[in-house]
């Protein structure tokens, strides 16, 4: 029997998503009858608000079942542009927006049309685990700029600037951040803008998918709004998954210079083509509707985040930078536990606790836990985590 066809170098280098792998392993164990407590979820545990579902249902009945423009429904692009202009203070035209199959495709499209082999992408660590993989698929070299729990996961701007070389092309920002839940303050972003002004070859991708999920007392700021002179060098990635509990709808968007958006839409026309037509009508209802549902969900996360944080802070040896947004905590394990991968394997096998190793996010001393689950699940998970730590 002949062997399997040889894979491309891209396929050989690609690493599957560890969060999805852990979720699959946890479900498999549940299928075997194990009692599994999962704090690994990267998605809201709410149903999509009914008015959004109704808009998509109505669109189906109204015939929104055909091909559409590769760059997105014109009404939705206009609504996103209006939202960015009004809510984010980022003056945007409809031709500076495209609709994508989730925020991940927005990042993929952007990297593909901006990056050449040998270009450097600067990624502050800890980072969302897909950034380096998507950069590698574009042929770029990844340069991480580390931070630590001991320093509050603050981006060291001097270290960032020292990492910039003539090959540096793109800086990745994520605020509020996954996995740390850190929110970059206005003054910090203004100082970052000064660094970027000194390096005119540098572009910025700002992933703002968690912008509505903020702890009390914190605000979200878009870099391009704070530094309008850098607007043409900034690209915003966002979507509907986290704020409106629409993960399965696969609806994201990319905003930035019209020439780049045009190129990214052309790429999309030769890959996935348009995003699901009737789903985009649901997104239109979401972005034009009341934000009360978003605020209610964010408020629920705030309460559950506090529960998660207080439980972690009570554990001996844990170092925690309290998250300021998103729905994660990223505690550093005690000093005698140095391998987050092995820790998470043992937590799942022995205690039935599914959490994500920090190694996937660029910090092997930490683990990621989610509060996008019930309060009962959080309390159960904290008890199991405490037992793993005590019995290590």
ABEGO torsion letter per residue (X at the ends): XBBBBBBBAAAAABBBBAAAAAAAAAAAAAAAGBBBBBAABABBABBBBAAAAAAAAAAAAAGBABBBBAAEBAAAAAAAAAAAAAAAGBBBBAAABBBBBEAAAAAAAAAAAABBBGBBBBBBOBBBAAAAAAAAAAGBBBBBBBBBAAAGGBBBAAAAAAABBAABABBBBBOBBOAAGBBBBAAAAAAAAAAAAABAABBBBBBAAAAABBBBGBBBBBAAAABAAAAAABBBBBBAAAAAGAAAAGBBBBBEBAAAAAAAAAAAAABAEBBBAAAAAAAAAAAABBAAAAAAAAAAAAAAAAAAAAAAAABBGBBBBBBABEABBBBBBBAABABAAAAAAAAAAAAGBBBBBAAAAGBAABBBBBAABBAAAAAAAAAAAAAAAAAX
